Amino acid sequence: MLLARAVDVRRWLRDDRATPSSQRLQRDRTIGRELAASRPQERVLAWWSALAAAGHREADAPSTGDRVEAGRRLAVALLVALGVVFGAGVAGVALAYDGRHPVNLFTLLGILVGVPAVMLILTLLLLPGRMPGLGAVQGLAAGLNLGRWLGAWLDRWLGVDVFAPHGAAALVAGPFSRWQVVVFSQGLALGFFAGVLATTLLLVTFTDLAFGWTSTLDVDAGRVERWVSALAAPWAPWLPAAVPDAALVEASRYFRLEEDSAAVDVARLGAWWPFVVMVIAVYGALPRLLLLLLGCWRLRRATVRLLLDDPEVTALLDRLRSPLVGLDGSADEEAVEAPRAALPPPRDLPAGEGLVLLIWNSAVDAATAEGWLAGHLGVRPAAQATVDTVHSEAEQRARLAAAVSALRGGPRRVLVMTKGWEPPLLEFNDFLGLIREVLGGGCSITVVPMSLGGGVAANDRAVWAGALARVRDPHLYVQDADA
């Protein structure tokens, strides 16, 4: 039910934006103190259960997430059933035997194994995402993939954007969607091969199937025997009955214009069936089963990412950790109870663990920045640096590296103070990318658009939040306006 919880948590947190930031901080930090789980995923799920127990949310089922999970399971079941029916029908046509000429092995294996193998290759082309030079082929593969069609229908039916996401949603939900399509398509494929194998075994058991081969080309029986032996190599040591010998290959060739060309022992021609079944199982069903297992494993990881790689969930985890840095504009409990004027000067405050202060383009002076931290967060930065647009990229990189060089355990949170009254420019986005490159992906980045008075103005914060949403960094958010 991880998918259901991911959908519900993300939706609930978006609706929870209407709650005052101070109440959110107080509520989540109170819950966070009682949580024993340490892993982010476990903490979020435990928080979700604690919300219902404390009466902060409705716990009635089914929720939107429950409907999404039920829809996904129904889709998988329908695909498997559709695959079984389709596979049985195709096998019935491919194995049609009128008693005059044997079933052509080349045609049979081409239909039951060759065509699905091409579809498998097209599915594999979708896994890496967009690849240079293969855009047209990948577009064709996506258009032919029934799992992608089904995902788009599920999104419309359930009112979500996770199975076939578009735009901004694709950056977080894209991996989940890609691996869900794999699971959908392999469920269909395994159903297909289950239908094929069941039909083949039924026809072998209750009819007198005869197999043979023919070709317009000048192909001798010795070459066909070598091809057959190569195909049978995986099971030859432990299932020799499924490896046709040279005599059977020679006796199985026929020509349709010669009425007597197939006048051989029908039971002898039927000896091909173990080989046919093993080829379908090993070269048809087995790769699909392995890809399904891989898809289920990667889908689980992508679902965890769907839950955690969301700006609101990132902010929630910061609140649950009882951080010294209140990233939603509220101070620590101890600081709230004391008047701001009574706070000691910045030099006497404790250093925020892993807190890095960056002042961009002379937004404020160092004293004002430290005063803001003291008044709102009750800490002083563990490291800080001033970076301007006049600095080259190499110098900016050097300043960032120098600021965090003495931090034990590396940076955990980065506050970037910028001029809130100036519009967000591309050079600032480049600077954010440089921060992420130098400091790594393990820290959160909070942009603090400062006003002329030294605080955060609500209108400036809204402008910056809208602009930075396009950066697509799930660990990037903007400081709330001052209360």
PETA-V596826 format. One line per field, one symbol per residue. phi: phi as a letter, one per 30 degrees, with the letter a starting at -180 (. if undefined). psi: psi as a letter, one per 20 degrees, with the letter a starting at -180 (. if undefined). burial: b if it has 16 or more other C-alpha atoms within 10 Angstrom, else e. A space follows every 50 residues. Layout:
phi = ???
psi = ???
burial = ???
//
This chain:
phi = .ddedddddddddddddddedddddddddddedcdddcdedddddddddd edddidbdcdcdddddddddddddddddddddddddddddddddcdbcic bddddddeddddbdddddddddddddddidceiceddddddddddddddd dddddddcibbbdbdbiddddcdeeddddddddedddddddedddddddd dddddcbcdbcabaadddcdddddddddddddedcedcbddccddddddd dcdbbddcdcdcdbddddddddddddddddddccddeddddddddddddd dddddedcdbeddddddddddhddcddcjcddeddddcdddddddedcdd dddidccbcchhdbdddddddddddccibcddaaacbcdddddddddddd dddcdcddiidcbbcccbdddcddcdddddddddedddcjcdcdccdcdd cddjccdddddddddddddddicdccbcddddd
psi = jhgghggggggghghihipqhhhgggghhgghhiphqhqgghgghhgghh gghijirpjqqqrghghgghhghgggghgggggggggggghhghjpojig qrpogggghhghggghhghgghghiigiapppijggghhgghhiohhhgh ghgggggikalhhmqqchhhhgiggggghhhggghhggghgghghggggg hghhhjrmqpqaqqqhrnprhgghhggghghihhighimhijoprhgggg iiprphiohjhjmrohhghiiihhggghggggifhghhgghgggghghhg hhhghhghmphhhghghhhhjlqhonijiqrqghhhhpqhhiqrqhiiqq ppojppppopllgrrhggghhggghhikrqqhqqqpprhiqrhhhgghgg hhhjhjppjrqhpppoprohiqqprhhhhhhghhghggirjiqqpppnoq rhiiaoqghgggghghgihihloikprqpqqq.
burial = ebbbbbbbbbeebeeeeeeebeebbbbbbebbeebeeeebbebbbbbbeb beeeeeeeeeeeebbbebbebbeebbbbbbbbbbbbbbebbbebbebeee bbbbbeebbeebbbebbebbebbebbbeeeeeeeeeebeebbeebebbeb bbebbeeeebbbbbbeeeebebbbbbbbbbbbbbbbbbbbbbbbbbbbbb eebbeeeebbbbbbeeeeeebeeebeebbebbeebeeeeeebbbebebbb bbbbeeeeeeebeeebeebbbbbbbbbbbbbbbbbebbeebbeebbebbb ebbbbbbbbbbbbbbbbbbbbbbbbbbbbbbbbebeeeeeeebeebeeee bbbbbbbbbbbebbebeebbbbbbbbbbbbbbbbbbbeeeeeeeebbebb eebbeebeebbbbbbbbbbbbeebeeebeebbebbbeebeeebbbbbbbb beebbbbbebbebbbeebeeeebbbbbbbbbee
//
